[in-house]
Amino acid sequence: MAHDNRQPAPISPTEKFNQLNSVFGTRKLAKLLRTKTSHLIGFSAGELPLGGRRTERLDVLHKVVDGLSTSYNPIGINQWFDKKRSSLGQQSPRYVLEAYPWRKADRAVKQINRLVKELTTPPAV
């Protein structure tokens, strides 16, 4: 029997937004994406484009939440974002992402991705 090696279909920005919105709510999601709540409402209604940096941040945030969702429910994901981490200078991932206009190549964002990978990677035997 042959293995199906096809990749899953890519998720649209609208689907990513809906998934993230169900975890964080529009106000918290807007803060994490460094945008206005009204812009996200306009995007969800199909009235406004997301834009380059917002799309990049949406992709990064979706990847983080997707990784966390293997271990946490939405409440646990929010708690994970609120917990201070020594690897982030005793700041929480939420604070780091809300504090400055981040990009996916930023060191702090890479560290957040490493934290998720450490959490979701089984320990070596």
C-alpha positions in Angstrom: 0.0 0.0 0.0 1.4 3.4 -1.0 1.8 6.2 1.5 0.1 9.5 0.9 2.9 12.1 1.0 0.7 15.1 0.0 1.1 18.1 2.2 -2.1 19.5 3.8 -3.7 22.4 2.0 -2.4 25.7 3.1 -4.6 27.6 5.6 -5.8 31.0 4.4 -5.2 34.1 6.4 -8.9 34.3 7.2 -8.9 30.7 8.6 -5.8 31.5 10.6 -7.5 34.7 11.9 -10.6 32.7 12.9 -8.6 30.1 14.7 -6.5 32.7 16.6 -9.5 34.8 17.3 -11.2 31.8 18.9 -8.2 31.4 21.3 -7.5 35.1 22.1 -10.5 37.1 21.2 -10.3 40.2 18.9 -8.8 42.6 21.5 -6.0 40.4 22.7 -5.3 39.2 19.1 -5.0 42.8 17.9 -2.5 43.6 20.6 -0.4 40.5 19.8 -0.5 41.4 16.1 0.3 45.1 16.9 -2.7 46.4 15.1 -6.1 48.1 15.9 -9.1 46.0 16.9 -11.1 47.9 14.3 -8.7 46.8 11.6 -9.2 43.1 12.6 -12.9 43.6 12.6 -12.8 45.1 9.1 -10.6 42.2 8.0 -12.9 39.6 9.4 -15.8 41.3 7.6 -13.9 41.3 4.3 -13.7 45.1 4.2 -10.0 45.6 4.8 -6.9 43.7 3.6 -4.6 42.4 6.3 -1.4 43.8 4.9 2.2 42.5 4.7 3.4 42.9 8.3 0.1 41.9 9.8 0.1 38.8 7.6 3.6 37.9 8.6 2.7 38.3 12.3 -0.5 36.3 11.8 1.5 33.4 10.2 4.1 33.4 13.1 1.4 33.6 15.8 -0.6 30.8 14.1 2.4 28.6 14.0 3.1 29.2 17.7 -0.5 28.5 18.7 -0.7 25.5 16.4 2.3 24.0 18.2 0.8 24.8 21.6 -2.6 23.4 20.8 -1.1 19.9 20.8 -0.6 20.3 24.6 -3.0 23.0 25.7 -6.6 24.1 25.3 -7.3 27.9 24.6 -7.2 28.7 28.3 -3.8 27.0 28.7 -2.5 28.7 25.6 -3.4 32.1 27.0 -1.7 31.1 30.3 1.4 30.0 28.4 1.5 33.5 26.7 1.3 35.2 30.1 4.0 33.2 31.9 7.3 35.0 32.3 10.3 33.1 30.8 14.0 33.5 31.8 14.9 33.0 28.1 12.9 36.1 27.3 14.6 38.3 30.0 11.9 37.5 32.6 9.2 38.7 30.2 6.2 36.8 29.0 5.7 35.9 25.4 2.6 38.1 25.4 4.6 41.1 26.7 7.4 40.6 24.2 5.0 40.5 21.2 2.9 43.4 22.4 5.9 45.6 23.5 7.4 46.4 20.1 6.7 46.0 16.3 8.2 42.6 15.9 9.1 40.6 12.8 9.5 36.9 12.4 13.3 37.2 12.1 13.6 39.0 15.5 15.6 37.2 18.2 12.8 37.2 20.7 10.3 35.7 18.2 12.8 33.0 17.4 13.2 32.3 21.1 9.4 32.0 21.5 9.4 29.5 18.6 12.2 27.5 20.4 10.2 27.5 23.6 7.2 25.9 21.7 9.5 23.4 20.0 11.0 22.4 23.3 7.5 21.9 24.7 6.3 19.9 21.7 9.4 17.8 21.0 9.4 14.4 22.9 12.4 14.0 25.2 15.3 11.9 23.9 15.3 8.4 25.3 
